[in-house]
Amino acid sequence: MIHHLIRAAILTGFAMFIVYLDRTGEIGLYIAPRMELYVKLSALGLYAAAIYQIYAALQKRMGHEPPDCDCEGHEPSPSIFKNTMIYGLFIFPLLLGFLVPTGTLGSALASKKGVSLTGSAAVERTAPQSPEGSNGDTPAANPAADEVKGEPDDELDRLFQADEYTEDHAAYGRKLYAEPVITVPDKQFIETLTTLDLFREAFIGKEVELTGFVYREDDMGEERFAVSRFAMNCCSADAMPYGLMIQWPKAMDYDSDEWVSVKGKLTTAEYQGYAILVIEAAKLERIQAPDTPYVYPDLDFGL
């Protein structure tokens, strides 16, 4: 009977932990919004399983043994040590969940996973690239990129060449190209960075605004760091950091994991042998971390 009660307590504990995360608003730090409904429904299943364990304990107390199924492995081990180890595997993480303060992913994990400074690792770049962007020099602003209105169609077609894999990004790029200031939004964070990188020739010299946490590596130097966000597809375990390199004379004044908002012109530079996008910051200020620090793929992108 005692084993049924222990199982019921563990199942109830996990169900209560899900309810606790939902009530405190911290559930978004563990899973993507599209998964929240399924996790909440799983709490009902855990409660139901706990009720069954209590029912089984009461049945055993009243002497009603379940019928023999002629199979082995259903009865708990008589070893107290073995049972303690098995139940501990469930109780220990549950205690950690309740007792350890919830934190957000930051530079420590980003350094292990590596920050993507392009946003288009999974999509092949098809648009023609400015030759200045491949040697690490700062290219001059693209005159065509400064002409927001009245751009000839053939010039736009040249800047936003696409194939079947990048046509959605090309259409989105045309919209971004018409904006006086390109703000990288939370909803389409990855899609925007991917578009900027795929069609970087069109956006060189354009003004870009970005928010995220400070991430730096030793070889970035004293005047550069990355502004990054963790993108979560399903849960925090699959979160990957994406961002852009920032050029700022007083970069060392900002600590890792500080949240900042940056605004400046887009250019390119070479880093670790690759040509990457860089924001030459004109304005950089500290901000409070948002309530939802993570970003998520836009499943409706291109629809």
Short mmCIF file of the C-alpha atoms (twelve columns), coordinates in Angstrom:
data_MODEL
# 
_entry.id   MODEL 
# 
loop_
_atom_site.group_PDB 
_atom_site.id 
_atom_site.type_symbol 
_atom_site.label_atom_id 
_atom_site.label_alt_id 
_atom_site.label_comp_id 
_atom_site.label_asym_id 
_atom_site.label_seq_id 
_atom_site.Cartn_x 
_atom_site.Cartn_y 
_atom_site.Cartn_z 
_atom_site.pdbx_PDB_model_num 
ATOM 1   C CA . MET A 1   0.000  0.000   0.000   1 
ATOM 2   C CA . ILE A 2   2.821  2.395   0.853   1 
ATOM 3   C CA . HIS A 3   4.176  2.181   -2.694  1 
ATOM 4   C CA . HIS A 4   0.834  3.236   -4.156  1 
ATOM 5   C CA . LEU A 5   0.721  6.238   -1.842  1 
ATOM 6   C CA . ILE A 6   4.285  7.275   -2.727  1 
ATOM 7   C CA . ARG A 7   3.447  7.060   -6.425  1 
ATOM 8   C CA . ALA A 8   0.279  9.077   -5.864  1 
ATOM 9   C CA . ALA A 9   2.293  11.774  -4.060  1 
ATOM 10  C CA . ILE A 10  4.871  11.957  -6.855  1 
ATOM 11  C CA . LEU A 11  2.222  12.148  -9.581  1 
ATOM 12  C CA . THR A 12  0.353  14.845  -7.647  1 
ATOM 13  C CA . GLY A 13  3.598  16.744  -7.145  1 
ATOM 14  C CA . PHE A 14  4.313  16.902  -10.881 1 
ATOM 15  C CA . ALA A 15  0.738  17.947  -11.603 1 
ATOM 16  C CA . MET A 16  0.964  20.698  -8.974  1 
ATOM 17  C CA . PHE A 17  4.284  21.849  -10.428 1 
ATOM 18  C CA . ILE A 18  2.642  22.360  -13.832 1 
ATOM 19  C CA . VAL A 19  -0.179 24.322  -12.178 1 
ATOM 20  C CA . TYR A 20  2.384  26.357  -10.225 1 
ATOM 21  C CA . LEU A 21  4.278  27.291  -13.398 1 
ATOM 22  C CA . ASP A 22  1.038  28.262  -15.103 1 
ATOM 23  C CA . ARG A 23  -0.159 30.422  -12.214 1 
ATOM 24  C CA . THR A 24  3.191  32.202  -11.846 1 
ATOM 25  C CA . GLY A 25  3.572  32.716  -15.591 1 
ATOM 26  C CA . GLU A 26  6.889  30.839  -15.627 1 
ATOM 27  C CA . ILE A 27  5.690  28.022  -17.856 1 
ATOM 28  C CA . GLY A 28  6.865  30.033  -20.876 1 
ATOM 29  C CA . LEU A 29  10.449 29.709  -19.615 1 
ATOM 30  C CA . TYR A 30  10.287 25.953  -20.140 1 
ATOM 31  C CA . ILE A 31  8.141  25.343  -23.219 1 
ATOM 32  C CA . ALA A 32  6.980  27.134  -26.354 1 
ATOM 33  C CA . PRO A 33  3.473  28.684  -26.262 1 
ATOM 34  C CA . ARG A 34  2.097  26.160  -28.769 1 
ATOM 35  C CA . MET A 35  2.950  23.356  -26.327 1 
ATOM 36  C CA . GLU A 36  1.341  24.917  -23.256 1 
ATOM 37  C CA . LEU A 37  -2.126 23.457  -23.823 1 
ATOM 38  C CA . TYR A 38  -0.773 19.917  -24.101 1 
ATOM 39  C CA . VAL A 39  1.300  20.306  -20.940 1 
ATOM 40  C CA . LYS A 40  -1.674 21.683  -19.031 1 
ATOM 41  C CA . LEU A 41  -3.816 18.762  -20.188 1 
ATOM 42  C CA . SER A 42  -1.093 16.380  -19.039 1 
ATOM 43  C CA . ALA A 43  -1.599 17.723  -15.515 1 
ATOM 44  C CA . LEU A 44  -5.145 16.345  -15.632 1 
ATOM 45  C CA . GLY A 45  -3.746 12.965  -16.653 1 
ATOM 46  C CA . LEU A 46  -1.288 13.052  -13.755 1 
ATOM 47  C CA . TYR A 47  -4.097 13.855  -11.312 1 
ATOM 48  C CA . ALA A 48  -6.148 10.961  -12.719 1 
ATOM 49  C CA . ALA A 49  -3.201 8.576   -12.360 1 
ATOM 50  C CA . ALA A 50  -2.662 9.762   -8.780  1 
ATOM 51  C CA . ILE A 51  -6.326 9.127   -7.932  1 
ATOM 52  C CA . TYR A 52  -6.021 5.615   -9.316  1 
ATOM 53  C CA . GLN A 53  -2.956 4.966   -7.133  1 
ATOM 54  C CA . ILE A 54  -4.899 6.106   -4.058  1 
ATOM 55  C CA . TYR A 55  -7.788 3.853   -5.073  1 
ATOM 56  C CA . ALA A 56  -5.373 0.917   -5.463  1 
ATOM 57  C CA . ALA A 57  -3.919 1.638   -2.013  1 
ATOM 58  C CA . LEU A 58  -7.389 1.623   -0.436  1 
ATOM 59  C CA . GLN A 59  -8.272 -1.595  -2.230  1 
ATOM 60  C CA . LYS A 60  -5.135 -3.225  -0.888  1 
ATOM 61  C CA . ARG A 61  -5.859 -1.977  2.617   1 
ATOM 62  C CA . MET A 62  -9.286 -3.598  2.478   1 
ATOM 63  C CA . GLY A 63  -7.737 -6.889  1.383   1 
ATOM 64  C CA . HIS A 64  -8.794 -6.774  -2.247  1 
ATOM 65  C CA . GLU A 65  -5.753 -7.997  -4.140  1 
ATOM 66  C CA . PRO A 66  -5.649 -7.537  -7.931  1 
ATOM 67  C CA . PRO A 67  -5.951 -10.770 -9.937  1 
ATOM 68  C CA . ASP A 68  -2.715 -12.532 -10.851 1 
ATOM 69  C CA . CYS A 69  -1.749 -11.750 -14.452 1 
ATOM 70  C CA . ASP A 70  0.876  -14.527 -14.598 1 
ATOM 71  C CA . CYS A 71  3.611  -11.998 -15.402 1 
ATOM 72  C CA . GLU A 72  6.623  -10.765 -13.491 1 
ATOM 73  C CA . GLY A 73  7.938  -7.347  -12.575 1 
ATOM 74  C CA . HIS A 74  4.783  -5.738  -11.142 1 
ATOM 75  C CA . GLU A 75  5.684  -6.090  -7.485  1 
ATOM 76  C CA . PRO A 76  8.095  -3.516  -5.965  1 
ATOM 77  C CA . SER A 77  11.549 -4.671  -4.988  1 
ATOM 78  C CA . PRO A 78  11.917 -5.721  -1.338  1 
ATOM 79  C CA . SER A 79  15.158 -3.717  -1.191  1 
ATOM 80  C CA . ILE A 80  14.719 -0.400  0.645   1 
ATOM 81  C CA . PHE A 81  17.882 0.999   -0.971  1 
ATOM 82  C CA . LYS A 82  16.702 0.132   -4.490  1 
ATOM 83  C CA . ASN A 83  13.256 1.624   -3.889  1 
ATOM 84  C CA . THR A 84  14.802 4.776   -2.439  1 
ATOM 85  C CA . MET A 85  16.992 5.190   -5.511  1 
ATOM 86  C CA . ILE A 86  14.102 4.627   -7.915  1 
ATOM 87  C CA . TYR A 87  11.724 7.048   -6.205  1 
ATOM 88  C CA . GLY A 88  14.574 9.508   -5.718  1 
ATOM 89  C CA . LEU A 89  14.955 9.772   -9.490  1 
ATOM 90  C CA . PHE A 90  11.502 11.367  -9.553  1 
ATOM 91  C CA . ILE A 91  11.486 13.232  -6.241  1 
ATOM 92  C CA . PHE A 92  14.846 14.972  -6.673  1 
ATOM 93  C CA . PRO A 93  14.012 16.857  -9.920  1 
ATOM 94  C CA . LEU A 94  10.583 17.687  -8.503  1 
ATOM 95  C CA . LEU A 95  12.191 19.285  -5.445  1 
ATOM 96  C CA . LEU A 96  14.586 21.203  -7.673  1 
ATOM 97  C CA . GLY A 97  11.660 22.553  -9.644  1 
ATOM 98  C CA . PHE A 98  9.967  23.929  -6.532  1 
ATOM 99  C CA . LEU A 99  13.036 25.053  -4.568  1 
ATOM 100 C CA . VAL A 100 15.451 26.408  -7.185  1 
ATOM 101 C CA . PRO A 101 14.528 29.825  -8.615  1 
ATOM 102 C CA . THR A 102 13.640 29.776  -12.285 1 
ATOM 103 C CA . GLY A 103 16.270 31.466  -14.461 1 
ATOM 104 C CA . THR A 104 16.497 32.370  -18.115 1 
ATOM 105 C CA . LEU A 105 18.978 30.995  -20.612 1 
ATOM 106 C CA . GLY A 106 21.946 33.276  -21.189 1 
ATOM 107 C CA . SER A 107 25.593 33.594  -22.139 1 
ATOM 108 C CA . ALA A 108 26.741 30.481  -20.266 1 
ATOM 109 C CA . LEU A 109 24.603 28.191  -22.424 1 
ATOM 110 C CA . ALA A 110 25.095 30.333  -25.526 1 
ATOM 111 C CA . SER A 111 28.865 29.805  -25.292 1 
ATOM 112 C CA . LYS A 112 28.316 26.039  -25.309 1 
ATOM 113 C CA . LYS A 113 25.807 25.967  -28.148 1 
ATOM 114 C CA . GLY A 114 27.353 28.770  -30.166 1 
ATOM 115 C CA . VAL A 115 25.468 31.865  -31.284 1 
ATOM 116 C CA . SER A 116 24.314 31.919  -34.896 1 
ATOM 117 C CA . LEU A 117 25.328 35.340  -36.231 1 
ATOM 118 C CA . THR A 118 23.670 34.839  -39.601 1 
ATOM 119 C CA . GLY A 119 20.187 33.451  -38.967 1 
ATOM 120 C CA . SER A 120 20.234 31.562  -42.276 1 
ATOM 121 C CA . ALA A 121 22.254 28.476  -41.456 1 
ATOM 122 C CA . ALA A 122 19.526 26.206  -42.835 1 
ATOM 123 C CA . VAL A 123 18.765 28.270  -45.955 1 
ATOM 124 C CA . GLU A 124 21.119 28.733  -48.875 1 
ATOM 125 C CA . ARG A 125 21.803 32.337  -49.806 1 
ATOM 126 C CA . THR A 126 20.621 32.982  -53.364 1 
ATOM 127 C CA . ALA A 127 20.795 36.744  -53.776 1 
ATOM 128 C CA . PRO A 128 23.978 38.273  -55.227 1 
ATOM 129 C CA . GLN A 129 26.395 39.431  -52.548 1 
ATOM 130 C CA . SER A 130 28.348 42.647  -52.337 1 
ATOM 131 C CA . PRO A 131 32.053 41.889  -52.814 1 
ATOM 132 C CA . GLU A 132 33.003 44.317  -50.064 1 
ATOM 133 C CA . GLY A 133 31.299 42.069  -47.505 1 
ATOM 134 C CA . SER A 134 33.743 39.217  -47.972 1 
ATOM 135 C CA . ASN A 135 37.026 40.889  -46.987 1 
ATOM 136 C CA . GLY A 136 36.121 42.287  -43.586 1 
ATOM 137 C CA . ASP A 137 36.113 45.930  -44.732 1 
ATOM 138 C CA . THR A 138 33.181 48.150  -43.980 1 
ATOM 139 C CA . PRO A 139 31.296 48.648  -47.231 1 
ATOM 140 C CA . ALA A 140 29.780 51.911  -48.283 1 
ATOM 141 C CA . ALA A 141 26.055 52.273  -47.938 1 
ATOM 142 C CA . ASN A 142 24.192 50.830  -50.880 1 
ATOM 143 C CA . PRO A 143 22.599 53.741  -52.763 1 
ATOM 144 C CA . ALA A 144 19.840 51.486  -53.985 1 
ATOM 145 C CA . ALA A 145 18.992 50.516  -50.414 1 
ATOM 146 C CA . ASP A 146 18.415 54.162  -49.509 1 
ATOM 147 C CA . GLU A 147 15.837 54.627  -52.264 1 
ATOM 148 C CA . VAL A 148 12.790 53.284  -50.489 1 
ATOM 149 C CA . LYS A 149 10.221 54.447  -52.983 1 
ATOM 150 C CA . GLY A 150 10.339 54.531  -56.733 1 
ATOM 151 C CA . GLU A 151 12.698 51.556  -56.957 1 
ATOM 152 C CA . PRO A 152 12.593 49.989  -60.431 1 
ATOM 153 C CA . ASP A 153 11.098 46.521  -60.444 1 
ATOM 154 C CA . ASP A 154 14.123 45.061  -62.210 1 
ATOM 155 C CA . GLU A 155 16.410 46.393  -59.463 1 
ATOM 156 C CA . LEU A 156 14.200 44.868  -56.757 1 
ATOM 157 C CA . ASP A 157 14.150 41.615  -58.674 1 
ATOM 158 C CA . ARG A 158 17.940 41.670  -58.762 1 
ATOM 159 C CA . LEU A 159 18.233 42.382  -55.037 1 
ATOM 160 C CA . PHE A 160 15.670 39.763  -54.046 1 
ATOM 161 C CA . GLN A 161 16.417 36.840  -56.312 1 
ATOM 162 C CA . ALA A 162 14.824 33.718  -54.841 1 
ATOM 163 C CA . ASP A 163 14.178 30.056  -55.456 1 
ATOM 164 C CA . GLU A 164 11.475 27.749  -54.130 1 
ATOM 165 C CA . TYR A 165 13.162 27.634  -50.714 1 
ATOM 166 C CA . THR A 166 13.637 31.388  -50.257 1 
ATOM 167 C CA . GLU A 167 10.659 32.946  -52.047 1 
ATOM 168 C CA . ASP A 168 8.836  33.622  -48.756 1 
ATOM 169 C CA . HIS A 169 11.896 35.383  -47.372 1 
ATOM 170 C CA . ALA A 170 12.231 37.368  -50.591 1 
ATOM 171 C CA . ALA A 171 8.635  38.592  -50.305 1 
ATOM 172 C CA . TYR A 172 9.231  39.504  -46.674 1 
ATOM 173 C CA . GLY A 173 12.499 41.219  -47.645 1 
ATOM 174 C CA . ARG A 174 10.683 43.515  -50.054 1 
ATOM 175 C CA . LYS A 175 8.469  44.651  -47.167 1 
ATOM 176 C CA . LEU A 176 11.446 45.241  -44.898 1 
ATOM 177 C CA . TYR A 177 13.248 47.107  -47.669 1 
ATOM 178 C CA . ALA A 178 10.470 49.711  -47.745 1 
ATOM 179 C CA . GLU A 179 10.791 50.440  -44.016 1 
ATOM 180 C CA . PRO A 180 12.859 53.503  -42.968 1 
ATOM 181 C CA . VAL A 181 13.984 51.603  -39.854 1 
ATOM 182 C CA . ILE A 182 13.952 47.810  -39.779 1 
ATOM 183 C CA . THR A 183 12.878 46.650  -36.322 1 
ATOM 184 C CA . VAL A 184 13.597 42.993  -35.604 1 
ATOM 185 C CA . PRO A 185 10.341 41.888  -33.915 1 
ATOM 186 C CA . ASP A 186 9.870  39.147  -31.347 1 
ATOM 187 C CA . LYS A 187 7.274  37.322  -33.452 1 
ATOM 188 C CA . GLN A 188 9.473  36.983  -36.534 1 
ATOM 189 C CA . PHE A 189 12.904 37.317  -34.958 1 
ATOM 190 C CA . ILE A 190 14.524 34.359  -36.736 1 
ATOM 191 C CA . GLU A 191 12.729 35.036  -40.012 1 
ATOM 192 C CA . THR A 192 13.877 38.672  -40.003 1 
ATOM 193 C CA . LEU A 193 17.530 37.831  -39.295 1 
ATOM 194 C CA . THR A 194 17.405 35.136  -41.960 1 
ATOM 195 C CA . THR A 195 15.983 37.572  -44.508 1 
ATOM 196 C CA . LEU A 196 18.589 40.228  -43.704 1 
ATOM 197 C CA . ASP A 197 21.361 37.697  -44.202 1 
ATOM 198 C CA . LEU A 198 19.954 36.048  -47.322 1 
ATOM 199 C CA . PHE A 199 19.569 39.384  -49.094 1 
ATOM 200 C CA . ARG A 200 22.251 41.350  -47.318 1 
ATOM 201 C CA . GLU A 201 23.206 43.348  -50.409 1 
ATOM 202 C CA . ALA A 202 19.803 45.043  -50.326 1 
ATOM 203 C CA . PHE A 203 20.064 45.950  -46.659 1 
ATOM 204 C CA . ILE A 204 23.637 47.202  -46.343 1 
ATOM 205 C CA . GLY A 205 23.404 50.773  -45.075 1 
ATOM 206 C CA . LYS A 206 19.836 50.355  -43.815 1 
ATOM 207 C CA . GLU A 207 19.042 51.277  -40.215 1 
ATOM 208 C CA . VAL A 208 18.221 48.308  -37.974 1 
ATOM 209 C CA . GLU A 209 16.877 48.138  -34.415 1 
ATOM 210 C CA . LEU A 210 17.421 45.053  -32.262 1 
ATOM 211 C CA . THR A 211 16.968 44.021  -28.621 1 
ATOM 212 C CA . GLY A 212 18.546 41.102  -26.776 1 
ATOM 213 C CA . PHE A 213 21.124 40.087  -24.191 1 
ATOM 214 C CA . VAL A 214 24.840 40.816  -24.440 1 
ATOM 215 C CA . TYR A 215 27.009 37.892  -25.471 1 
ATOM 216 C CA . ARG A 216 30.738 38.107  -26.071 1 
ATOM 217 C CA . GLU A 217 33.649 35.880  -26.951 1 
ATOM 218 C CA . ASP A 218 37.322 36.597  -26.354 1 
ATOM 219 C CA . ASP A 219 38.145 37.044  -30.034 1 
ATOM 220 C CA . MET A 220 35.404 39.613  -30.572 1 
ATOM 221 C CA . GLY A 221 37.712 42.316  -29.261 1 
ATOM 222 C CA . GLU A 222 36.995 45.323  -27.056 1 
ATOM 223 C CA . GLU A 223 34.613 47.114  -29.409 1 
ATOM 224 C CA . ARG A 224 32.261 44.299  -30.366 1 
ATOM 225 C CA . PHE A 225 29.764 41.948  -28.810 1 
ATOM 226 C CA . ALA A 226 26.677 40.087  -29.987 1 
ATOM 227 C CA . VAL A 227 23.101 40.966  -29.146 1 
ATOM 228 C CA . SER A 228 21.263 37.664  -29.026 1 
ATOM 229 C CA . ARG A 229 17.973 35.941  -28.215 1 
ATOM 230 C CA . PHE A 230 17.293 32.279  -27.558 1 
ATOM 231 C CA . ALA A 231 14.879 30.789  -30.084 1 
ATOM 232 C CA . MET A 232 12.769 27.961  -28.698 1 
ATOM 233 C CA . ASN A 233 11.042 25.514  -31.006 1 
ATOM 234 C CA . CYS A 234 9.442  23.129  -28.515 1 
ATOM 235 C CA . CYS A 235 11.078 23.463  -25.092 1 
ATOM 236 C CA . SER A 236 14.112 24.999  -23.435 1 
ATOM 237 C CA . ALA A 237 16.180 21.902  -24.241 1 
ATOM 238 C CA . ASP A 238 16.143 22.692  -27.980 1 
ATOM 239 C CA . ALA A 239 16.635 26.458  -27.601 1 
ATOM 240 C CA . MET A 240 19.324 27.952  -29.864 1 
ATOM 241 C CA . PRO A 241 20.788 31.487  -29.663 1 
ATOM 242 C CA . TYR A 242 20.550 33.831  -32.668 1 
ATOM 243 C CA . GLY A 243 21.771 37.398  -32.952 1 
ATOM 244 C CA . LEU A 244 23.860 40.032  -34.692 1 
ATOM 245 C CA . MET A 245 27.317 41.393  -34.017 1 
ATOM 246 C CA . ILE A 246 27.390 44.961  -32.675 1 
ATOM 247 C CA . GLN A 247 30.193 47.468  -33.244 1 
ATOM 248 C CA . TRP A 248 30.362 50.008  -30.402 1 
ATOM 249 C CA . PRO A 249 33.424 51.908  -29.076 1 
ATOM 250 C CA . LYS A 250 32.408 51.385  -25.438 1 
ATOM 251 C CA . ALA A 251 31.404 47.747  -25.771 1 
ATOM 252 C CA . MET A 252 33.361 46.772  -22.650 1 
ATOM 253 C CA . ASP A 253 31.054 48.943  -20.527 1 
ATOM 254 C CA . TYR A 254 28.336 46.333  -20.954 1 
ATOM 255 C CA . ASP A 255 28.382 43.071  -19.032 1 
ATOM 256 C CA . SER A 256 27.387 39.706  -20.442 1 
ATOM 257 C CA . ASP A 257 23.663 38.912  -20.075 1 
ATOM 258 C CA . GLU A 258 22.697 42.583  -19.778 1 
ATOM 259 C CA . TRP A 259 19.686 43.390  -21.922 1 
ATOM 260 C CA . VAL A 260 20.169 46.189  -24.415 1 
ATOM 261 C CA . SER A 261 18.416 47.903  -27.283 1 
ATOM 262 C CA . VAL A 262 20.636 48.847  -30.212 1 
ATOM 263 C CA . LYS A 263 20.003 50.969  -33.271 1 
ATOM 264 C CA . GLY A 264 22.434 51.534  -36.119 1 
ATOM 265 C CA . LYS A 265 23.364 50.907  -39.727 1 
ATOM 266 C CA . LEU A 266 23.831 47.442  -41.110 1 
ATOM 267 C CA . THR A 267 27.198 46.528  -42.564 1 
ATOM 268 C CA . THR A 268 29.386 43.434  -42.872 1 
ATOM 269 C CA . ALA A 269 32.666 42.262  -41.414 1 
ATOM 270 C CA . GLU A 270 34.723 39.104  -41.183 1 
ATOM 271 C CA . TYR A 271 34.617 36.985  -38.042 1 
ATOM 272 C CA . GLN A 272 36.283 33.593  -37.629 1 
ATOM 273 C CA . GLY A 273 36.741 33.372  -41.374 1 
ATOM 274 C CA . TYR A 274 33.122 34.135  -42.270 1 
ATOM 275 C CA . ALA A 275 31.478 37.292  -43.583 1 
ATOM 276 C CA . ILE A 276 28.754 38.233  -41.109 1 
ATOM 277 C CA . LEU A 277 26.302 41.070  -40.664 1 
ATOM 278 C CA . VAL A 278 27.273 43.782  -38.175 1 
ATOM 279 C CA . ILE A 279 25.317 46.710  -36.778 1 
ATOM 280 C CA . GLU A 280 27.416 49.852  -36.475 1 
ATOM 281 C CA . ALA A 281 25.586 51.167  -33.430 1 
ATOM 282 C CA . ALA A 282 24.511 54.793  -33.306 1 
ATOM 283 C CA . LYS A 283 22.405 54.314  -30.174 1 
ATOM 284 C CA . LEU A 284 22.791 51.696  -27.463 1 
ATOM 285 C CA . GLU A 285 20.903 51.628  -24.163 1 
ATOM 286 C CA . ARG A 286 20.251 49.215  -21.342 1 
ATOM 287 C CA . ILE A 287 16.717 47.868  -20.941 1 
ATOM 288 C CA . GLN A 288 14.841 45.557  -18.606 1 
ATOM 289 C CA . ALA A 289 14.618 41.921  -19.669 1 
ATOM 290 C CA . PRO A 290 11.194 41.258  -21.222 1 
ATOM 291 C CA . ASP A 291 8.646  39.066  -19.490 1 
ATOM 292 C CA . THR A 292 9.085  36.568  -22.316 1 
ATOM 293 C CA . PRO A 293 12.816 36.566  -23.106 1 
ATOM 294 C CA . TYR A 294 12.636 33.835  -25.731 1 
ATOM 295 C CA . VAL A 295 11.528 34.017  -29.341 1 
ATOM 296 C CA . TYR A 296 9.793  31.333  -31.372 1 
ATOM 297 C CA . PRO A 297 9.573  30.318  -35.040 1 
ATOM 298 C CA . ASP A 298 6.614  31.900  -36.785 1 
ATOM 299 C CA . LEU A 299 4.701  28.881  -38.055 1 
ATOM 300 C CA . ASP A 300 2.492  31.126  -40.187 1 
ATOM 301 C CA . PHE A 301 5.438  32.733  -41.986 1 
ATOM 302 C CA . GLY A 302 4.827  32.794  -45.720 1 
ATOM 303 C CA . LEU A 303 1.196  31.695  -45.484 1 
# 
